Amino acid sequence: MPKKHIEQTIKSVIEQKCSEIEYIVVDGASTDKTLNIIRKYESKITKWISEPDKGIADAMNKGIRYYDENDREGSKSHIRDSVSVFW
């Protein structure tokens, strides 16, 4: 994804009016300027990970695993509700 799209996507999420967003960014060990853009907004990002992955599904699973392991509300329904938006 071109770096301008990464920044547009990050801005789109952080400009949301909802205050209860946990924003997890999973990057597949980019070698372009993507990490610079992520670092620029890291104070608005709950967690970001940059490491090799096996594609988009692997990256999404990493984000879900992080959320699952750090579920502050103690309710697995948050993941189910979040995933249902996509499926």
C-alpha positions as CSV (number, residue, x, y, z in Angstrom):
1,M,0.0,0.0,0.0
2,P,1.5,3.4,-0.9
3,K,2.6,5.4,2.1
4,K,0.1,8.2,1.4
5,H,-2.7,5.6,1.9
6,I,-1.2,4.5,5.3
7,E,-1.3,8.1,6.6
8,Q,-4.8,8.6,5.2
9,T,-6.0,5.5,7.0
10,I,-4.4,6.4,10.3
11,K,-5.9,9.9,10.2
12,S,-9.3,8.5,9.3
13,V,-9.3,6.3,12.4
14,I,-7.8,8.9,14.9
15,E,-10.3,11.5,13.7
16,Q,-13.3,9.4,14.7
17,K,-15.5,10.9,17.3
18,C,-15.8,7.6,19.2
19,S,-13.5,7.8,22.3
20,E,-13.5,4.0,22.9
21,I,-11.3,3.0,19.9
22,E,-8.4,0.7,20.6
23,Y,-6.2,1.2,17.5
24,I,-3.9,-1.7,16.7
25,V,-1.6,-1.4,13.7
26,V,0.1,-4.5,12.3
27,D,2.9,-3.9,9.7
28,G,4.6,-6.7,7.8
29,A,8.2,-5.3,8.5
30,S,8.0,-2.6,5.9
31,T,11.2,-1.3,4.5
32,D,9.7,1.9,3.1
33,K,8.7,5.0,5.2
34,T,5.7,3.3,6.7
35,L,7.3,3.0,10.1
36,N,8.1,6.7,10.1
37,I,4.4,7.4,9.5
38,I,3.3,5.0,12.2
39,R,5.8,6.6,14.7
40,K,4.4,10.0,13.8
41,Y,1.0,9.0,15.2
42,E,2.0,6.4,17.8
43,S,0.6,8.5,20.7
44,K,-2.8,7.9,19.1
45,I,-2.2,4.2,18.4
46,T,-2.9,1.7,21.2
47,K,-0.4,-0.8,20.0
48,W,1.7,-1.2,16.8
49,I,3.7,-4.2,15.7
50,S,6.1,-4.4,12.8
51,E,7.4,-7.9,12.0
52,P,7.3,-10.3,9.1
53,D,4.0,-11.9,8.5
54,K,2.4,-14.4,6.1
55,G,-0.1,-12.0,4.5
56,I,-3.2,-10.0,5.5
57,A,-4.9,-12.9,7.3
58,D,-1.8,-13.5,9.5
59,A,-1.6,-9.8,10.2
60,M,-5.3,-9.6,11.2
61,N,-4.9,-12.6,13.4
62,K,-1.9,-11.0,15.2
63,G,-4.1,-7.9,15.9
64,I,-6.9,-10.1,17.2
65,R,-4.5,-12.1,19.4
66,Y,-3.0,-8.9,20.9
67,Y,-6.5,-7.7,21.6
68,D,-7.6,-11.0,23.1
69,E,-4.6,-11.2,25.3
70,N,-5.1,-7.6,26.6
71,D,-8.9,-7.6,26.8
72,R,-9.4,-5.1,29.7
73,E,-13.1,-5.6,29.9
74,G,-12.8,-9.4,30.3
75,S,-15.4,-10.0,27.6
76,K,-14.6,-12.1,24.5
77,S,-17.7,-10.6,22.9
78,H,-15.7,-7.5,21.9
79,I,-13.8,-9.6,19.4
80,R,-16.9,-11.3,18.1
81,D,-18.7,-8.0,17.7
82,S,-15.6,-6.5,16.0
83,V,-15.2,-9.4,13.6
84,S,-18.9,-9.5,12.7
85,V,-18.4,-6.0,11.1
86,F,-16.1,-7.6,8.5
87,W,-18.0,-10.9,8.0
